[in-house]
Amino acid sequence: MYRYKSKRFSLKDLEEIMHKSQHGDSDSQYLLANYYDDGLWIDEEPILQQDKKEAFDLTEAAYRNGSKQAMISYANYLSVGYACDKNEALAQKLYKEAIKANDCLGAFNLARLYTTNGKYKKAFEFYHLADNMGKYCALEIGTCYYYGIGTKQDIKRAICYYKSILRLEKYYSAYEFEEANYILAKLYLEGIHLPKSLSKARKLLNMANIDRDHRSAQNIQAMLKNSHNSY
C-alpha cells in the first residue's frame, strides 16, 4: 500500500528530506524510512516504490544517529526478522530502553513479543505496565483475565476491562471497540457472569458489527433475528 501525500507535499520537499537523510539527519532518515515502508505518491503519481530493505536500513541509521522514534521501529524489525536478521535479544534490550525513557510502546511491544514466545506471565506483566504508562491495553488485559492467560482467571475483572473500552472508545481502535462489544454481548446471552438480557446483547452485537464486517457477530445476529424474547 502506498502512502498518499497531499499536493502541498512536493518533489522538492522529498529531495530536501533525502538530502538531509544522506547527511545523517536522524529525523529525516526515519521519515524517509516510513515512506519506503509504504511507498510514496505525490499528486497521484508514484514517486518511491515500496522497499522494505531500504526502510529497515534507514530505520537502523536513524536509530544509530539518535532518533528515539526509530528505536521502537528498529526493535520491531529485529523481533520478527523482517528485512533483516532476527535478533530477539537486541529487540528486548531496545524495548526496555524505551520503557526507561517512558515510552509505553516499548512495554506494549515487549508484551507482544513475550506473547508470541509463549511467556504469558511476562506478557501479562508488561501489558499492565503499558496500560499504566498510557497505552490503553484493556482488550489484551481483559482477554488475559477472561481466559486465565498469564494470570488467574477472573471473569469479573475481564468484564470491567471490556466495559472500559466502551467508555473510553476514542482511545481504542475500531477493532478493539467492536471486539469488546462482541464479547460483552456473548456474556449477556449466556447469563452466567452478567444478567441474561437479549435486548442488551442485540444492542452490543449491533455495535460489534457496525462496519458490517464482524462475521461472528453476524452469525449470532442471524440466529437471533426471528427471536421475539425480550429478557
C-alpha positions in Angstrom: 0.0 0.0 0.0 1.3 3.4 -1.0 1.4 6.4 1.3 -0.6 9.2 -0.2 0.5 12.8 0.4 -1.4 16.0 -0.3 -0.5 18.3 -3.2 1.2 20.6 -0.7 3.9 18.0 -0.4 6.2 18.4 -3.4 9.0 16.6 -5.1 11.3 19.4 -3.8 10.2 18.6 -0.2 11.2 15.0 -0.8 14.5 15.9 -2.3 15.3 18.1 0.8 14.4 15.1 3.1 16.6 12.8 1.1 19.5 15.3 1.2 19.2 15.7 5.0 19.0 11.9 5.3 22.2 11.4 3.3 23.9 13.8 5.7 22.9 11.9 8.8 19.8 13.8 10.0 18.1 11.1 12.1 14.6 12.7 11.8 14.8 12.8 8.0 16.1 9.2 7.9 13.2 8.0 10.0 10.7 9.9 7.9 12.2 8.6 4.7 12.1 5.0 6.1 8.4 5.4 6.6 8.0 6.5 3.0 9.9 3.4 1.8 8.0 1.2 4.1 4.7 2.1 2.4 5.8 3.7 -0.8 5.1 7.3 -1.7 2.7 9.1 -4.1 2.8 12.8 -4.9 -0.1 14.3 -6.8 -1.4 10.8 -7.5 1.9 9.8 -9.1 4.2 7.1 -7.6 7.5 8.6 -6.6 9.0 6.0 -4.3 8.3 2.3 -4.7 7.9 0.3 -1.6 11.2 -1.1 -0.5 11.2 -2.9 2.9 15.0 -3.4 3.0 15.7 0.3 2.3 13.1 1.1 5.0 14.9 -1.1 7.5 18.4 0.3 6.6 17.1 3.9 7.1 15.4 3.0 10.4 18.6 1.4 11.7 20.6 4.5 10.6 18.1 6.8 12.2 18.3 4.8 15.5 22.1 4.9 15.4 22.1 8.6 14.8 20.0 9.2 17.9 16.3 9.1 16.8 14.2 8.0 19.8 11.2 7.4 17.4 13.3 5.0 15.4 14.2 2.8 18.4 10.8 1.1 18.6 10.6 0.6 14.8 14.1 -0.8 14.7 13.3 -3.2 17.6 10.1 -4.3 15.8 12.1 -5.3 12.7 14.6 -7.2 14.8 11.9 -9.0 16.8 10.5 -10.7 13.7 13.5 -10.7 11.4 11.6 -8.6 8.8 14.0 -7.4 6.0 16.9 -8.2 8.4 18.4 -10.9 10.6 16.2 -11.8 13.5 17.6 -10.7 16.9 15.1 -11.0 19.7 17.7 -10.4 22.4 18.6 -7.0 21.0 14.9 -6.2 20.4 14.1 -6.9 24.0 17.0 -4.7 25.1 15.7 -1.8 22.9 12.2 -2.2 24.2 13.5 -2.0 27.8 15.5 1.1 26.9 12.3 2.6 25.5 10.5 1.8 28.8 13.2 3.6 30.8 12.6 6.6 28.5 8.9 6.4 29.5 7.7 5.1 26.1 4.6 3.0 26.6 5.1 1.3 23.2 8.2 -0.3 24.5 6.2 -2.1 27.2 3.4 -3.0 24.8 5.6 -4.4 22.1 7.7 -6.3 24.6 4.4 -7.8 25.9 3.5 -8.9 22.4 6.9 -10.4 21.9 6.5 -12.4 25.2 3.1 -13.5 24.0 4.5 -14.7 20.7 7.1 -16.7 22.6 4.5 -18.2 25.0 5.8 -16.4 28.1 2.3 -15.4 29.2 3.1 -14.3 32.7 5.7 -11.9 31.5 3.3 -10.7 28.7 0.6 -10.0 31.3 3.0 -8.1 33.4 4.1 -5.8 30.6 0.6 -5.3 29.2 -0.3 -4.0 32.7 2.8 -1.8 32.6 2.0 -0.5 29.2 -1.6 0.3 30.3 -0.3 2.1 33.4 2.0 4.1 31.1 -0.8 5.2 28.9 -1.1 2.7 26.1 -4.7 1.6 26.9 -4.4 -2.2 26.8 -7.8 -3.1 28.1 -8.5 -5.6 25.4 -5.3 -7.5 26.0 -5.6 -7.4 29.8 -9.3 -8.3 29.7 -8.6 -11.3 27.5 -5.8 -12.5 29.9 -8.3 -12.3 32.7 -11.1 -13.8 30.6 -9.2 -17.0 29.7 -6.7 -17.1 32.5 -3.7 -16.4 30.3 -0.6 -15.4 32.4 -2.8 -14.8 35.4 -5.6 -16.4 37.4 -8.9 -16.4 35.5 -11.2 -13.6 36.7 -14.3 -13.0 34.5 -15.5 -10.1 36.6 -12.2 -8.2 36.1 -12.3 -9.1 32.4 -15.8 -7.6 32.2 -14.6 -4.4 33.9 -11.8 -4.0 31.3 -14.1 -4.7 28.4 -16.6 -2.2 29.6 -13.8 0.4 30.0 -13.3 0.2 26.2 -16.9 1.2 25.6 -16.5 4.2 28.0 -13.1 5.2 26.5 -13.9 4.4 22.9 -11.8 7.3 21.5 -8.6 5.8 22.8 -9.1 2.4 21.1 -9.1 1.1 17.6 -12.3 0.2 15.8 -11.3 -3.5 16.1 -10.8 -3.2 19.9 -14.2 -1.4 20.3 -16.1 -3.9 18.2 -14.4 -6.9 19.9 -15.3 -5.6 23.4 -18.9 -5.2 22.3 -19.0 -8.7 20.9 -17.6 -10.4 24.0 -20.0 -8.5 26.3 -22.9 -9.4 24.0 -22.0 -13.1 24.4 -21.8 -12.7 28.2 -25.3 -11.2 28.3 -26.6 -14.0 26.1 -25.0 -16.7 28.4 -26.4 -15.0 31.5 -23.8 -16.5 33.8 -21.4 -13.7 34.7 -23.8 -10.9 33.6 -27.7 -10.8 34.0 -29.2 -12.6 30.9 -30.5 -9.9 28.5 -31.3 -10.5 24.9 -32.0 -6.8 24.4 -28.6 -5.7 25.7 -26.9 -8.4 23.7 -28.6 -7.3 20.5 -27.5 -3.7 21.0 -23.9 -4.8 21.7 -23.9 -7.1 18.6 -25.1 -4.1 16.5 -22.1 -2.1 17.8 -19.8 -5.0 17.2 -21.0 -5.3 13.6 -21.3 -1.5 13.0 -18.9 -1.8 10.0 -20.7 -4.9 8.7 -17.6 -7.0 8.8 -17.8 -8.9 12.1 -18.7 -12.4 11.0 -19.1 -13.9 14.4 -21.5 -11.1 15.4 -23.3 -11.6 12.2 -23.8 -15.3 12.8 -25.3 -14.7 16.2 -27.5 -11.8 14.8 -28.8 -14.2 12.2 -29.8 -16.8 14.8 -31.5 -14.1 16.9 -33.3 -12.5 14.0 -36.5 -14.4 14.5 -36.4 -14.5 18.3 -39.1 -12.4 20.0 -37.8 -12.9 23.5 -37.1 -9.6 25.4 -35.3 -10.9 28.5 
